[in-house]
Amino acid sequence: MSAVKTPIIKIGNSRGIRIPKLLIDQVGLGNEVEITVQRDQLVIRPTSRPRYGWDEQFRAMASHSDDLLLDELTPTQWDVSEWKW
């Protein structure tokens, strides 16, 4: 899709724009965006999702037996004397 012109509309004391659905779908915008200023431009991008894809990565680790503990378990005194199953 080439450049799209859209009016800036008044929303209370703020201003807003309408973003066409096609653009939203192309970029993958959700319900929240991050807006920054770079030189003389506004940059709108999807908010970061820090844990996005972790479930697939954990499955991949398990399939390669790479999901094991690296340290040996060292029981504490509480584990030995007080823990009950």
Contacts in CASP RR format, 6 or more apart in sequence:
PFRMAT RR
TARGET T0000
AUTHOR 0000-0000-0000
METHOD contacts of the structure
MODEL  1
MSAVKTPIIKIGNSRGIRIPKLLIDQVGLGNEVEITVQRDQLVIRPTSRP
RYGWDEQFRAMASHSDDLLLDELTPTQWDVSEWKW
1 20 0 8 1.000
1 22 0 8 1.000
1 23 0 8 1.000
1 26 0 8 1.000
4 20 0 8 1.000
4 23 0 8 1.000
6 17 0 8 1.000
6 18 0 8 1.000
6 19 0 8 1.000
6 20 0 8 1.000
7 17 0 8 1.000
8 15 0 8 1.000
8 16 0 8 1.000
8 17 0 8 1.000
9 15 0 8 1.000
9 16 0 8 1.000
9 17 0 8 1.000
9 18 0 8 1.000
10 16 0 8 1.000
19 29 0 8 1.000
19 44 0 8 1.000
24 30 0 8 1.000
27 45 0 8 1.000
27 46 0 8 1.000
28 46 0 8 1.000
29 44 0 8 1.000
29 46 0 8 1.000
30 46 0 8 1.000
30 47 0 8 1.000
32 47 0 8 1.000
33 44 0 8 1.000
33 45 0 8 1.000
33 46 0 8 1.000
33 47 0 8 1.000
34 44 0 8 1.000
34 45 0 8 1.000
34 46 0 8 1.000
34 47 0 8 1.000
34 48 0 8 1.000
35 42 0 8 1.000
35 43 0 8 1.000
35 44 0 8 1.000
36 42 0 8 1.000
36 43 0 8 1.000
36 45 0 8 1.000
37 43 0 8 1.000
58 67 0 8 1.000
61 67 0 8 1.000
END
